[in-house]
């Protein structure tokens, strides 16, 4: 969701709600034209079993999809926390490094953190993966790998390289988590199922057309909000999802370490 921004996300939500209400009202009006006014009393009793079965099947499918999306969101959130924590650990490890290796590594750690939380946050899902973070990782491997080995530097360099491997793995996991996991076919089933539910609800008969519109609009808005929730969970990075706040906190810790506190 990195390309939408906070305003764009709320605007999209408003469009979804307004569109849902318009769809519900239009569906009820269309159904009232198709069905004769003198419909027999057993009309609703004939439609009710179909509405119940479709509602149960669709509810199970939608619930499963929400669980999958929620798991991906939690995975992305946990991975970002781990990545930021690894950066702080690596920055602390540089305290034991000799100069100029310490300064060079700290510069690359800051460059990596800046690249992660920069304007490109959350845009990996669109294929625009920043090269700055990858370059910083490569530079750290080069700096530590070519550093002069002595009795003091060798142990900390070994530990640092171990943490660097963890950081690289966390970065790869973050980029993978930015890709949607719910397939297009499942989205088609969810949208088609919601349309079937709305259609069946619209063809039910109530004495008050206004009450009918309100009831169908309520159901339609609920379905639209749930589908919007699934979409947001399937795109976890963004202004209302997983934010780069953890990396901003890591930079604050970097400053404290530089001051020796």
Buried (B, 14 or more C-beta within 10 A) or exposed (E): BBEBBEEEBEEBBEEBBEEBBEBBBEBBEEBBEEBEEEEEEEBBEEBEEEBEEBBEEBEEBBEEBBEBBBEBBEBBBEBBBBBBBBBBBBBEBBEBBEEEBBEBBBBBBBBBBBBBBBEBBBBBBEEEBBEBBBBBBEBBBEBBEEBEEEEEBEEBBEBBBEBBEBBBBBBEBBBEBBEBBBEEEBBEBBEEBBBBBBBBBBBBBBEEEEEBBBBBBBBBBEBBBBBBBBBBBBBBBBBEBBBBEBBEBBBEBBEEBEEEE
